């Protein structure tokens, strides 16, 4: 029974921290664009990740 006097305040503190983190995330805009990352993964990147070597021209041979 004595452990309840310790566990209840600790659980209330943890719950308060979780609510504070959730409210901070809402205010800082973490949930603004939920569909953007899902659409971004489907888009093709036109820029190659590996740069191409300069192609040899016929005059340089």
N, CA, C and O atoms as a Maestro MAE file, in Angstrom:
{
 s_m_m2io_version
 :::
 2.0.0
}

f_m_ct {
 s_m_title
 :::
 protein
 m_atom[244] {
  # First column is atom index #
  i_m_mmod_type
  r_m_x_coord
  r_m_y_coord
  r_m_z_coord
  i_m_residue_number
  s_m_chain_name
  s_m_pdb_residue_name
  s_m_pdb_atom_name
  i_m_atomic_number
  :::
  1 25 0.820 -1.192 0.000 1 A "UNK " " N  " 7
  2 3 0.000 0.000 0.000 1 A "UNK " " CA " 6
  3 2 0.861 1.252 0.000 1 A "UNK " " C  " 6
  4 15 0.486 2.264 -0.592 1 A "UNK " " O  " 8
  5 25 2.014 1.193 0.659 2 A "UNK " " N  " 7
  6 3 2.888 2.365 0.718 2 A "UNK " " CA " 6
  7 2 3.452 2.713 -0.662 2 A "UNK " " C  " 6
  8 15 3.762 3.872 -0.935 2 A "UNK " " O  " 8
  9 25 3.582 1.708 -1.525 3 A "UNK " " N  " 7
  10 3 4.143 1.958 -2.856 3 A "UNK " " CA " 6
  11 2 3.209 2.824 -3.686 3 A "UNK " " C  " 6
  12 15 3.664 3.528 -4.588 3 A "UNK " " O  " 8
  13 25 1.912 2.787 -3.399 4 A "UNK " " N  " 7
  14 3 0.967 3.630 -4.137 4 A "UNK " " CA " 6
  15 2 1.246 5.111 -3.917 4 A "UNK " " C  " 6
  16 15 1.021 5.924 -4.815 4 A "UNK " " O  " 8
  17 25 1.730 5.466 -2.739 5 A "UNK " " N  " 7
  18 3 2.049 6.871 -2.465 5 A "UNK " " CA " 6
  19 2 3.228 7.346 -3.322 5 A "UNK " " C  " 6
  20 15 3.417 8.548 -3.512 5 A "UNK " " O  " 8
  21 25 4.003 6.419 -3.826 6 A "UNK " " N  " 7
  22 3 5.112 6.757 -4.708 6 A "UNK " " CA " 6
  23 2 4.704 6.645 -6.178 6 A "UNK " " C  " 6
  24 15 5.056 7.510 -6.980 6 A "UNK " " O  " 8
  25 25 3.970 5.596 -6.540 7 A "UNK " " N  " 7
  26 3 3.652 5.340 -7.940 7 A "UNK " " CA " 6
  27 2 2.630 6.320 -8.517 7 A "UNK " " C  " 6
  28 15 2.735 6.700 -9.683 7 A "UNK " " O  " 8
  29 25 1.658 6.728 -7.732 8 A "UNK " " N  " 7
  30 3 0.633 7.645 -8.247 8 A "UNK " " CA " 6
  31 2 1.236 9.005 -8.609 8 A "UNK " " C  " 6
  32 15 0.966 9.492 -9.707 8 A "UNK " " O  " 8
  33 25 2.035 9.645 -7.752 9 A "UNK " " N  " 7
  34 3 2.638 10.918 -8.182 9 A "UNK " " CA " 6
  35 2 3.596 10.764 -9.362 9 A "UNK " " C  " 6
  36 15 3.647 11.640 -10.225 9 A "UNK " " O  " 8
  37 25 4.347 9.677 -9.415 10 A "UNK " " N  " 7
  38 3 5.259 9.461 -10.545 10 A "UNK " " CA " 6
  39 2 4.463 9.304 -11.838 10 A "UNK " " C  " 6
  40 15 4.844 9.857 -12.870 10 A "UNK " " O  " 8
  41 25 3.372 8.563 -11.790 11 A "UNK " " N  " 7
  42 3 2.560 8.379 -12.994 11 A "UNK " " CA " 6
  43 2 1.909 9.696 -13.422 11 A "UNK " " C  " 6
  44 15 1.781 9.956 -14.618 11 A "UNK " " O  " 8
  45 25 1.503 10.520 -12.475 12 A "UNK " " N  " 7
  46 3 0.929 11.822 -12.824 12 A "UNK " " CA " 6
  47 2 1.975 12.739 -13.455 12 A "UNK " " C  " 6
  48 15 1.667 13.492 -14.379 12 A "UNK " " O  " 8
  49 25 3.193 12.678 -12.964 13 A "UNK " " N  " 7
  50 3 4.272 13.485 -13.546 13 A "UNK " " CA " 6
  51 2 4.569 13.018 -14.969 13 A "UNK " " C  " 6
  52 15 4.717 13.842 -15.872 13 A "UNK " " O  " 8
  53 25 4.654 11.720 -15.174 14 A "UNK " " N  " 7
  54 3 4.913 11.183 -16.513 14 A "UNK " " CA " 6
  55 2 3.779 11.542 -17.467 14 A "UNK " " C  " 6
  56 15 4.035 11.889 -18.620 14 A "UNK " " O  " 8
  57 25 2.539 11.466 -17.010 15 A "UNK " " N  " 7
  58 3 1.402 11.835 -17.834 15 A "UNK " " CA " 6
  59 2 1.446 13.323 -18.178 15 A "UNK " " C  " 6
  60 15 1.141 13.705 -19.308 15 A "UNK " " O  " 8
  61 25 1.818 14.158 -17.223 16 A "UNK " " N  " 7
  62 3 1.939 15.595 -17.475 16 A "UNK " " CA " 6
  63 2 3.018 15.900 -18.500 16 A "UNK " " C  " 6
  64 15 2.833 16.761 -19.360 16 A "UNK " " O  " 8
  65 25 4.148 15.199 -18.416 17 A "UNK " " N  " 7
  66 3 5.223 15.393 -19.396 17 A "UNK " " CA " 6
  67 2 4.763 14.952 -20.781 17 A "UNK " " C  " 6
  68 15 5.061 15.619 -21.772 17 A "UNK " " O  " 8
  69 25 4.042 13.841 -20.863 18 A "UNK " " N  " 7
  70 3 3.546 13.351 -22.157 18 A "UNK " " CA " 6
  71 2 2.565 14.344 -22.773 18 A "UNK " " C  " 6
  72 15 2.616 14.585 -23.979 18 A "UNK " " O  " 8
  73 25 1.687 14.915 -21.982 19 A "UNK " " N  " 7
  74 3 0.738 15.910 -22.485 19 A "UNK " " CA " 6
  75 2 1.479 17.166 -22.937 19 A "UNK " " C  " 6
  76 15 1.142 17.751 -23.966 19 A "UNK " " O  " 8
  77 25 2.493 17.581 -22.164 20 A "UNK " " N  " 7
  78 3 3.269 18.760 -22.538 20 A "UNK " " CA " 6
  79 2 3.999 18.535 -23.861 20 A "UNK " " C  " 6
  80 15 4.028 19.433 -24.702 20 A "UNK " " O  " 8
  81 25 4.592 17.350 -24.064 21 A "UNK " " N  " 7
  82 3 5.292 17.040 -25.312 21 A "UNK " " CA " 6
  83 2 4.301 17.014 -26.473 21 A "UNK " " C  " 6
  84 15 4.620 17.501 -27.558 21 A "UNK " " O  " 8
  85 25 3.121 16.465 -26.272 22 A "UNK " " N  " 7
  86 3 2.107 16.421 -27.316 22 A "UNK " " CA " 6
  87 2 1.663 17.826 -27.700 22 A "UNK " " C  " 6
  88 15 1.546 18.132 -28.886 22 A "UNK " " O  " 8
  89 25 1.415 18.678 -26.722 23 A "UNK " " N  " 7
  90 3 1.014 20.058 -27.013 23 A "UNK " " CA " 6
  91 2 2.133 20.832 -27.686 23 A "UNK " " C  " 6
  92 15 1.872 21.652 -28.566 23 A "UNK " " O  " 8
  93 25 3.375 20.586 -27.287 24 A "UNK " " N  " 7
  94 3 4.509 21.234 -27.936 24 A "UNK " " CA " 6
  95 2 4.589 20.823 -29.410 24 A "UNK " " C  " 6
  96 15 4.859 21.655 -30.277 24 A "UNK " " O  " 8
  97 25 4.351 19.536 -29.689 25 A "UNK " " N  " 7
  98 3 4.405 19.048 -31.061 25 A "UNK " " CA " 6
  99 2 3.305 19.681 -31.909 25 A "UNK " " C  " 6
  100 15 3.528 19.991 -33.079 25 A "UNK " " O  " 8
  101 25 2.142 19.871 -31.341 26 A "UNK " " N  " 7
  102 3 1.050 20.501 -32.079 26 A "UNK " " CA " 6
  103 2 1.388 21.964 -32.363 26 A "UNK " " C  " 6
  104 15 1.199 22.432 -33.486 26 A "UNK " " O  " 8
  105 25 1.880 22.683 -31.374 27 A "UNK " " N  " 7
  106 3 2.191 24.110 -31.549 27 A "UNK " " CA " 6
  107 2 3.361 24.344 -32.488 27 A "UNK " " C  " 6
  108 15 3.407 25.375 -33.161 27 A "UNK " " O  " 8
  109 25 4.305 23.417 -32.552 28 A "UNK " " N  " 7
  110 3 5.478 23.617 -33.404 28 A "UNK " " CA " 6
  111 2 5.233 23.161 -34.842 28 A "UNK " " C  " 6
  112 15 6.128 23.280 -35.679 28 A "UNK " " O  " 8
  113 25 4.053 22.645 -35.144 29 A "UNK " " N  " 7
  114 3 3.705 22.306 -36.520 29 A "UNK " " CA " 6
  115 2 4.129 20.920 -36.955 29 A "UNK " " C  " 6
  116 15 4.301 20.688 -38.152 29 A "UNK " " O  " 8
  117 25 4.304 20.000 -36.044 30 A "UNK " " N  " 7
  118 3 4.717 18.651 -36.413 30 A "UNK " " CA " 6
  119 2 3.636 17.895 -37.177 30 A "UNK " " C  " 6
  120 15 3.947 16.964 -37.920 30 A "UNK " " O  " 8
  121 25 2.384 18.276 -37.009 31 A "UNK " " N  " 7
  122 3 1.282 17.557 -37.638 31 A "UNK " " CA " 6
  123 2 0.641 18.370 -38.761 31 A "UNK " " C  " 6
  124 15 -0.502 18.104 -39.134 31 A "UNK " " O  " 8
  125 25 1.358 19.358 -39.308 32 A "UNK " " N  " 7
  126 3 0.797 20.220 -40.339 32 A "UNK " " CA " 6
  127 2 0.588 19.475 -41.651 32 A "UNK " " C  " 6
  128 15 -0.508 19.512 -42.210 32 A "UNK " " O  " 8
  129 25 1.610 18.803 -42.148 33 A "UNK " " N  " 7
  130 3 1.552 18.167 -43.459 33 A "UNK " " CA " 6
  131 2 1.708 16.660 -43.292 33 A "UNK " " C  " 6
  132 15 2.824 16.142 -43.272 33 A "UNK " " O  " 8
  133 25 0.599 15.973 -43.175 34 A "UNK " " N  " 7
  134 3 0.646 14.531 -42.975 34 A "UNK " " CA " 6
  135 2 0.754 13.764 -44.286 34 A "UNK " " C  " 6
  136 15 1.205 12.619 -44.292 34 A "UNK " " O  " 8
  137 25 0.343 14.384 -45.410 35 A "UNK " " N  " 7
  138 3 0.359 13.673 -46.683 35 A "UNK " " CA " 6
  139 2 1.617 13.965 -47.493 35 A "UNK " " C  " 6
  140 15 1.913 13.231 -48.436 35 A "UNK " " O  " 8
  141 25 2.353 14.997 -47.162 36 A "UNK " " N  " 7
  142 3 3.530 15.376 -47.935 36 A "UNK " " CA " 6
  143 2 4.576 14.286 -48.042 36 A "UNK " " C  " 6
  144 15 4.991 13.961 -49.155 36 A "UNK " " O  " 8
  145 25 5.028 13.700 -46.930 37 A "UNK " " N  " 7
  146 3 6.029 12.640 -47.042 37 A "UNK " " CA " 6
  147 2 5.531 11.417 -47.816 37 A "UNK " " C  " 6
  148 15 6.319 10.753 -48.488 37 A "UNK " " O  " 8
  149 25 4.254 11.119 -47.729 38 A "UNK " " N  " 7
  150 3 3.716 9.968 -48.462 38 A "UNK " " CA " 6
  151 2 3.741 10.221 -49.961 38 A "UNK " " C  " 6
  152 15 4.005 9.303 -50.738 38 A "UNK " " O  " 8
  153 25 3.468 11.461 -50.381 39 A "UNK " " N  " 7
  154 3 3.506 11.782 -51.806 39 A "UNK " " CA " 6
  155 2 4.940 11.954 -52.290 39 A "UNK " " C  " 6
  156 15 5.248 11.624 -53.435 39 A "UNK " " O  " 8
  157 25 5.810 12.461 -51.442 40 A "UNK " " N  " 7
  158 3 7.188 12.719 -51.824 40 A "UNK " " CA " 6
  159 2 7.935 11.430 -52.162 40 A "UNK " " C  " 6
  160 15 8.818 11.435 -53.020 40 A "UNK " " O  " 8
  161 25 7.590 10.329 -51.499 41 A "UNK " " N  " 7
  162 3 8.285 9.067 -51.764 41 A "UNK " " CA " 6
  163 2 7.901 8.504 -53.128 41 A "UNK " " C  " 6
  164 15 8.649 7.713 -53.703 41 A "UNK " " O  " 8
  165 25 6.739 8.906 -53.652 42 A "UNK " " N  " 7
  166 3 6.297 8.408 -54.944 42 A "UNK " " CA " 6
  167 2 6.860 9.213 -56.107 42 A "UNK " " C  " 6
  168 15 6.882 8.727 -57.238 42 A "UNK " " O  " 8
  169 25 7.311 10.427 -55.849 43 A "UNK " " N  " 7
  170 3 7.819 11.291 -56.911 43 A "UNK " " CA " 6
  171 2 9.198 10.827 -57.362 43 A "UNK " " C  " 6
  172 15 10.016 10.375 -56.561 43 A "UNK " " O  " 8
  173 25 9.433 10.949 -58.658 44 A "UNK " " N  " 7
  174 3 10.727 10.589 -59.222 44 A "UNK " " CA " 6
  175 2 11.656 11.790 -59.137 44 A "UNK " " C  " 6
  176 15 11.258 12.908 -59.463 44 A "UNK " " O  " 8
  177 25 12.865 11.569 -58.710 45 A "UNK " " N  " 7
  178 3 13.854 12.631 -58.691 45 A "UNK " " CA " 6
  179 2 14.523 12.683 -60.052 45 A "UNK " " C  " 6
  180 15 15.025 11.671 -60.544 45 A "UNK " " O  " 8
  181 25 14.532 13.851 -60.655 46 A "UNK " " N  " 7
  182 3 15.163 14.003 -61.959 46 A "UNK " " CA " 6
  183 2 16.675 14.138 -61.850 46 A "UNK " " C  " 6
  184 15 17.395 13.826 -62.798 46 A "UNK " " O  " 8
  185 25 17.154 14.593 -60.720 47 A "UNK " " N  " 7
  186 3 18.588 14.774 -60.546 47 A "UNK " " CA " 6
  187 2 19.231 13.437 -60.208 47 A "UNK " " C  " 6
  188 15 18.808 12.771 -59.263 47 A "UNK " " O  " 8
  189 25 20.247 13.033 -60.966 48 A "UNK " " N  " 7
  190 3 20.930 11.772 -60.625 48 A "UNK " " CA " 6
  191 2 21.772 11.949 -59.361 48 A "UNK " " C  " 6
  192 15 22.357 13.009 -59.138 48 A "UNK " " O  " 8
  193 25 21.825 10.927 -58.559 49 A "UNK " " N  " 7
  194 3 22.610 10.995 -57.337 49 A "UNK " " CA " 6
  195 2 24.099 10.892 -57.626 49 A "UNK " " C  " 6
  196 15 24.914 11.475 -56.911 49 A "UNK " " O  " 8
  197 25 24.464 10.140 -58.689 50 A "UNK " " N  " 7
  198 3 25.864 9.986 -59.063 50 A "UNK " " CA " 6
  199 2 26.116 10.895 -60.270 50 A "UNK " " C  " 6
  200 15 25.465 10.728 -61.301 50 A "UNK " " O  " 8
  201 25 27.031 11.836 -60.166 51 A "UNK " " N  " 7
  202 3 27.258 12.730 -61.310 51 A "UNK " " CA " 6
  203 2 27.842 11.960 -62.490 51 A "UNK " " C  " 6
  204 15 28.655 11.050 -62.321 51 A "UNK " " O  " 8
  205 25 27.415 12.341 -63.670 52 A "UNK " " N  " 7
  206 3 27.883 11.675 -64.876 52 A "UNK " " CA " 6
  207 2 29.264 12.184 -65.261 52 A "UNK " " C  " 6
  208 15 29.631 13.327 -64.989 52 A "UNK " " O  " 8
  209 25 30.020 11.292 -65.908 53 A "UNK " " N  " 7
  210 3 31.318 11.707 -66.435 53 A "UNK " " CA " 6
  211 2 31.083 12.535 -67.689 53 A "UNK " " C  " 6
  212 15 30.140 12.278 -68.438 53 A "UNK " " O  " 8
  213 25 31.917 13.504 -67.916 54 A "UNK " " N  " 7
  214 3 31.749 14.275 -69.159 54 A "UNK " " CA " 6
  215 2 31.943 13.350 -70.362 54 A "UNK " " C  " 6
  216 15 32.923 12.608 -70.437 54 A "UNK " " O  " 8
  217 25 31.017 13.404 -71.277 55 A "UNK " " N  " 7
  218 3 31.085 12.556 -72.455 55 A "UNK " " CA " 6
  219 2 32.150 13.081 -73.405 55 A "UNK " " C  " 6
  220 15 32.329 14.289 -73.565 55 A "UNK " " O  " 8
  221 25 32.837 12.161 -74.017 56 A "UNK " " N  " 7
  222 3 33.882 12.540 -74.952 56 A "UNK " " CA " 6
  223 2 33.264 13.019 -76.259 56 A "UNK " " C  " 6
  224 15 32.371 12.378 -76.814 56 A "UNK " " O  " 8
  225 25 33.744 14.130 -76.726 57 A "UNK " " N  " 7
  226 3 33.269 14.644 -78.004 57 A "UNK " " CA " 6
  227 2 34.113 14.027 -79.111 57 A "UNK " " C  " 6
  228 15 35.208 13.528 -78.854 57 A "UNK " " O  " 8
  229 25 33.617 14.057 -80.319 58 A "UNK " " N  " 7
  230 3 34.334 13.470 -81.434 58 A "UNK " " CA " 6
  231 2 35.616 14.254 -81.734 58 A "UNK " " C  " 6
  232 15 36.584 13.679 -82.232 58 A "UNK " " O  " 8
  233 25 35.633 15.546 -81.440 59 A "UNK " " N  " 7
  234 3 36.800 16.375 -81.717 59 A "UNK " " CA " 6
  235 2 37.935 16.095 -80.742 59 A "UNK " " C  " 6
  236 15 39.096 16.332 -81.077 59 A "UNK " " O  " 8
  237 25 37.633 15.593 -79.534 60 A "UNK " " N  " 7
  238 3 38.653 15.388 -78.505 60 A "UNK " " CA " 6
  239 2 39.445 14.117 -78.713 60 A "UNK " " C  " 6
  240 15 40.485 13.953 -78.076 60 A "UNK " " O  " 8
  241 25 39.017 13.223 -79.558 61 A "UNK " " N  " 7
  242 3 39.681 11.932 -79.720 61 A "UNK " " CA " 6
  243 2 40.976 12.034 -80.392 61 A "UNK " " C  " 6
  244 15 41.647 11.023 -80.595 61 A "UNK " " O  " 8
  :::
 }
 m_bond[243] {
  # First column is bond index #
  i_m_from
  i_m_to
  i_m_order
  :::
  1 1 2 1
  2 2 3 1
  3 3 4 2
  4 3 5 1
  5 5 6 1
  6 6 7 1
  7 7 8 2
  8 7 9 1
  9 9 10 1
  10 10 11 1
  11 11 12 2
  12 11 13 1
  13 13 14 1
  14 14 15 1
  15 15 16 2
  16 15 17 1
  17 17 18 1
  18 18 19 1
  19 19 20 2
  20 19 21 1
  21 21 22 1
  22 22 23 1
  23 23 24 2
  24 23 25 1
  25 25 26 1
  26 26 27 1
  27 27 28 2
  28 27 29 1
  29 29 30 1
  30 30 31 1
  31 31 32 2
  32 31 33 1
  33 33 34 1
  34 34 35 1
  35 35 36 2
  36 35 37 1
  37 37 38 1
  38 38 39 1
  39 39 40 2
  40 39 41 1
  41 41 42 1
  42 42 43 1
  43 43 44 2
  44 43 45 1
  45 45 46 1
  46 46 47 1
  47 47 48 2
  48 47 49 1
  49 49 50 1
  50 50 51 1
  51 51 52 2
  52 51 53 1
  53 53 54 1
  54 54 55 1
  55 55 56 2
  56 55 57 1
  57 57 58 1
  58 58 59 1
  59 59 60 2
  60 59 61 1
  61 61 62 1
  62 62 63 1
  63 63 64 2
  64 63 65 1
  65 65 66 1
  66 66 67 1
  67 67 68 2
  68 67 69 1
  69 69 70 1
  70 70 71 1
  71 71 72 2
  72 71 73 1
  73 73 74 1
  74 74 75 1
  75 75 76 2
  76 75 77 1
  77 77 78 1
  78 78 79 1
  79 79 80 2
  80 79 81 1
  81 81 82 1
  82 82 83 1
  83 83 84 2
  84 83 85 1
  85 85 86 1
  86 86 87 1
  87 87 88 2
  88 87 89 1
  89 89 90 1
  90 90 91 1
  91 91 92 2
  92 91 93 1
  93 93 94 1
  94 94 95 1
  95 95 96 2
  96 95 97 1
  97 97 98 1
  98 98 99 1
  99 99 100 2
  100 99 101 1
  101 101 102 1
  102 102 103 1
  103 103 104 2
  104 103 105 1
  105 105 106 1
  106 106 107 1
  107 107 108 2
  108 107 109 1
  109 109 110 1
  110 110 111 1
  111 111 112 2
  112 111 113 1
  113 113 114 1
  114 114 115 1
  115 115 116 2
  116 115 117 1
  117 117 118 1
  118 118 119 1
  119 119 120 2
  120 119 121 1
  121 121 122 1
  122 122 123 1
  123 123 124 2
  124 123 125 1
  125 125 126 1
  126 126 127 1
  127 127 128 2
  128 127 129 1
  129 129 130 1
  130 130 131 1
  131 131 132 2
  132 131 133 1
  133 133 134 1
  134 134 135 1
  135 135 136 2
  136 135 137 1
  137 137 138 1
  138 138 139 1
  139 139 140 2
  140 139 141 1
  141 141 142 1
  142 142 143 1
  143 143 144 2
  144 143 145 1
  145 145 146 1
  146 146 147 1
  147 147 148 2
  148 147 149 1
  149 149 150 1
  150 150 151 1
  151 151 152 2
  152 151 153 1
  153 153 154 1
  154 154 155 1
  155 155 156 2
  156 155 157 1
  157 157 158 1
  158 158 159 1
  159 159 160 2
  160 159 161 1
  161 161 162 1
  162 162 163 1
  163 163 164 2
  164 163 165 1
  165 165 166 1
  166 166 167 1
  167 167 168 2
  168 167 169 1
  169 169 170 1
  170 170 171 1
  171 171 172 2
  172 171 173 1
  173 173 174 1
  174 174 175 1
  175 175 176 2
  176 175 177 1
  177 177 178 1
  178 178 179 1
  179 179 180 2
  180 179 181 1
  181 181 182 1
  182 182 183 1
  183 183 184 2
  184 183 185 1
  185 185 186 1
  186 186 187 1
  187 187 188 2
  188 187 189 1
  189 189 190 1
  190 190 191 1
  191 191 192 2
  192 191 193 1
  193 193 194 1
  194 194 195 1
  195 195 196 2
  196 195 197 1
  197 197 198 1
  198 198 199 1
  199 199 200 2
  200 199 201 1
  201 201 202 1
  202 202 203 1
  203 203 204 2
  204 203 205 1
  205 205 206 1
  206 206 207 1
  207 207 208 2
  208 207 209 1
  209 209 210 1
  210 210 211 1
  211 211 212 2
  212 211 213 1
  213 213 214 1
  214 214 215 1
  215 215 216 2
  216 215 217 1
  217 217 218 1
  218 218 219 1
  219 219 220 2
  220 219 221 1
  221 221 222 1
  222 222 223 1
  223 223 224 2
  224 223 225 1
  225 225 226 1
  226 226 227 1
  227 227 228 2
  228 227 229 1
  229 229 230 1
  230 230 231 1
  231 231 232 2
  232 231 233 1
  233 233 234 1
  234 234 235 1
  235 235 236 2
  236 235 237 1
  237 237 238 1
  238 238 239 1
  239 239 240 2
  240 239 241 1
  241 241 242 1
  242 242 243 1
  243 243 244 2
  :::
 }
}
